[in-house]
Amino acid sequence: METAGLVLAAGEGKRYGMPKALAKHGDRLLVQHAAETLRAAGCERRIVVLGAAADEVRAAAPDLPETVVNPDWATGMASSLKAGLAALAGTPAIAAVILLVDMPGVTAEAVRRILGHAARDALVMGGYGDRRGHPVLLGRDHWDGVARTATGDRGARDYLRTHDVRVVPVGDVADDHDIDTR
């Protein structure tokens, strides 16, 4: 039973001043860090969804796993989520765990905890005290519903609010803050 990993890294980073996929995090790019987090957690199939500056990202990070380009990246995160799920449609993946490129504090251990609940009908989110956040796991049975309801920068948020979601505590091993400024 394969669970795939998706890194959403297509935005132009308006508030940040450049695409966050090209931003440095330690000795590598944020996009490389996110892809490596998924690998370290046990995701064999990983897809990075690119958009703004896709060619630059690929040139700067030639070691990325499979990439897909979201031609509608400017419409928001939802189109990247849809592009990633569409890329997984023909695979044997039973679920997809989603990471955002700008959350380097989400650790492989947090992803492993979420992956422990993978199933075709699963909806799982990381728990940070009284907040829900990433990583997010979407079982395959929910992909069509998520794709139908995802709009703008809301991604799967509206879908998740109307369904039963398992929240797995990860706040002791991860930080869900996103990087919005340099």
N, C-alpha and C positions, 0 to 999 in steps of 0.2 A: 504494500500500500504506500504509494508515493505521495508525499506532500511537497509541492513546489514552493519556491520562494519568489516573491515579486518585490523588486525595488522600484518605487516610483520616483523618478529623477528627471522629469521632463521640463520643469518650470524654468522660467527665465530669472527668477530671484529678484524681482523688482525692489523689494525692501532691502535685500542684501546687496544689490548693486551688480550682480552677475549671477549666472546660473550656479546654483549651489552644488551641482554635480562636479563643477570644476574647482570648488573651494577645497583648500587643504585642511586636513585633519591629521595632525601629527606629521608623519612622513609620507602620507598618501592622500588621495582625494577622498572626500566624503562618500562618493559613489563606490569607490573601491572598498572603503570601510564597511559600508552596508552590505555589499555583495559578500565580503569575507565573513561578516557576522552570520549571514544565512548559511554559508558553507560550514562554518565552525559549529553551527547548531545542528547540522545533519541534513540540510536540504541539498540533495544531489542536483536536481534541476533548479536552476536559478535564472530568472529573466529580469533584465534591467530595462525599464521603459524610459527611453530618452525622447527629447523633443528639441527644446531650444539648444542650440550649439551642439547638436548630436555628433556631428563630424569632429568637432574639437574635443568632445569628451572621449570619443573612441580613440582619437590620436593620442590624447594625454593618458589614457588608461587602456592600453591594448590587451591587458590581462583580464578584462571584464568577461563574465560568462556571456551567454546568449543575450543579445540586445534586440529590442524592437523599437521602432521610431513611431511615436504618436504624432501624426500629422496635424491633429487638432489640439496640440498641447496648450495653445494660448487660451482655450476655453476653460481650462482649469483641471484640477486633479482627477475629476470624474472620468474625463476622456482617457487619461492615462491608465486608470484602473480598468476601464473597459478594454483598452488595447492589450493590457497584460492578461486579463482573463481570456480574451479572444485568442491570444497566442497559446494559451494552455488548453484550448478546447479539444484539440486532437490528440492530447496526451493521456496517459493513464492516471494522471494526478487525481486524487480523491479530494484534495483541498489545496488552498493556496494561503500562505502566510505572507502578509503585506508589511513591508517596512517603508518608511519615508526617508528619503536621502538626508534630510536635515535633522535627524534625531540620532546622533552618534552615541548617545547614552543608553540606547536599547542594546542589551548584551545578548550574546549567544545563549547564555543560561536562561534569560527571559524567553527567548524564542523557543528553546527546548521545552520549557514548561507549557507553552502554548501548544506546541506540536504534540505533546502528550495527550491531547484531547482531539486530535484530528480524526475526522470521520466525514463521510459524504454529507451528512445532515448537520454538521457542527457549525456553530457561530461562537467564536471565542475572542475575548479581548483581554489585554493585560490590565491588571488593576493596580492603581497607585493610591492607596488609602481610599478615599471616597470618590476618586475619579477613575474613569475608564479610558484606556488609550492603546497605543501600539506596543507590541505587535498585535495585529488583528488576523484571525484565521477565518477564512470563508470556505465552508464545505461546498463541494461541487454542486449539490442540490440547490444552492442559493445563488450561484453565479448569474443565472438569467435574471432573477429578481433584482439582484444588486445592479446589474447592467441597465435594467429598465428604469430604476429609480435614481441612479447616480446622476447628479447635475453639478455643474460649476466646480467649486472647490469643496463641496460637501462629501464627495466620494461615497462611501457606503453608509454614512452617518444616518440618513433618514431610514434606510432599510433596517439597520441595526436597532434603531429606536422602536420599531414596530414588531420586533421578533424577540423571542427568548434568547438571551445571550449569556453564555457562561463567562464569568469574570474570574480570571486566575491571578492571584496576587503575584506581582513581579517587582514591586517597588523596593524590595530589599536587595535586588540584584540589578536594577536598571533605573534609568532616569529618562523621563519622557519629555523633557524640554526640547523644543525645537530651536534651531539657530536661525534668527531672523535678521541679525545685524552682525557686521564684522567685528 
